[in-house]
Amino acid sequence: MNQPPKILVVDDQPINVQLLKRMLERENMLVSTALSGQECLDKVKAELPDVILLDVMMPGMDGIEVCQRLKQSEESKSIPVIIISARSSKEGRLAGLESGAVDYITKPIDLDETLARIRTQLRFLEIHRQNIELQDRLAESRRVATVGAITRGLAHNLNNLLGVTVGYVDLINTFYQNPETVKKNVGKLETAMMRIVDMVKKISYVAVDSQLPLSQISLHRLLENSVERFRQENQINGEVRINSPEDEFFNTNAEVMENAISKVLINAWESYGDDHTGPRKITLTGSMEDGKEGKRLVRITVDDQGKGIDPSIRDSIFEPFTSSKQTVGTGLGLTVARHSLRNLSGQLILEDRPGGGTRAILTHEC
């Protein structure tokens, strides 16, 4: 570790505290002390030590209760606690470990053994910190890789679309005296240009790196807005059935959530295939559940009865420009939707729907 480790020694007997303090300071550790359970909690809140040596038998609040309180706190639950007790029975050890302690030492303590156990916990702590740093670097690498892959794909697809637009302009110039031909080619040119605009807009959602502003919104209203956005952006009048409570509110970024849901809806619509002639049934369901650590979990599902997930792209369906369609410029929607949700600490997964089709599950903890 770059800085000397911080150890908190807790015991109601000053002589025991001083003995451990001198031993640990000789090993270049920073040592603070507490003579009661409440003083321990106060010291932890103020200093956040790396390891806590905690005596069990103390007046008032004993070590077991102190350890339980430490593990209930978000700030201190990850701090390793080593219980020190005169009780060597199996029941005593179990009580200490069940309270959340990582180790248990019986009195009279062996100083060398105690030091070895502290160093073991410090090594575990360093490994844990390195893993967190590695995960952060990996997440950043994935973000950069995603943006890089999208940039390369955009260059390729934009070149193709620009070639298409140039072709339509040439046709317009060639047949400018034929109004019907001009009108048809202008329509195709407009479609190609809108695809270019849509592709450029999508990259802005993936490139977002700052914290998004949040505001309160009705879950039902969010789903209605998402469906309307899906219809307007894709010029689709298809019916989407919405199931959600009308009295649930939560904090989110409505723009990002609507965009993500809209992208999943168009994926559900296209899953029926161009040769489908009947109604394209899509059901949008929203609910709120109890999440972790007192938070609320928003769960939104999009069910379709289309052709299901293409086996050839199942493992790469969230990668940029992965699509079962061969149309130029497709394959970014799900990439954008998942990345947008991750910017809100959410997630998007796709799975086979019971009875056929696909089920998309969007979650957002708030």
ABEGO torsion letter per residue (X at the ends): XABBBBBBBBBABAAAAAAAAAAAAAAGBBBBBBABAAAAAAAAAAAGBABBBBBABBBEBBAAAAAAAAAABAAAAABBBBBBBABABAAAAAAAAAAGBABBBBOBBBAAAAAAAAAAAAAAAAAAAAAAAAAAAAAAAAAAAAAAAAAAAAAAAAAAAAAAAAAAAAAAAAAAABAAAAAAAAAAAAAAAAAAAAAAAAAAAAABABBBBBBBBBAAAAAAAAAAAAAAAAGBABBBBBBBBAABBBBBBAAAAAAAAAAAAAAAAAAAEAABABBBBBBBBBBBBBBBGGBBBBBBBBBBABAEBBAAAAAAAABBGBBABABBGBGAAAAAAAAAAAAAGBBBBBBBBBGEEBBBBBBBBX
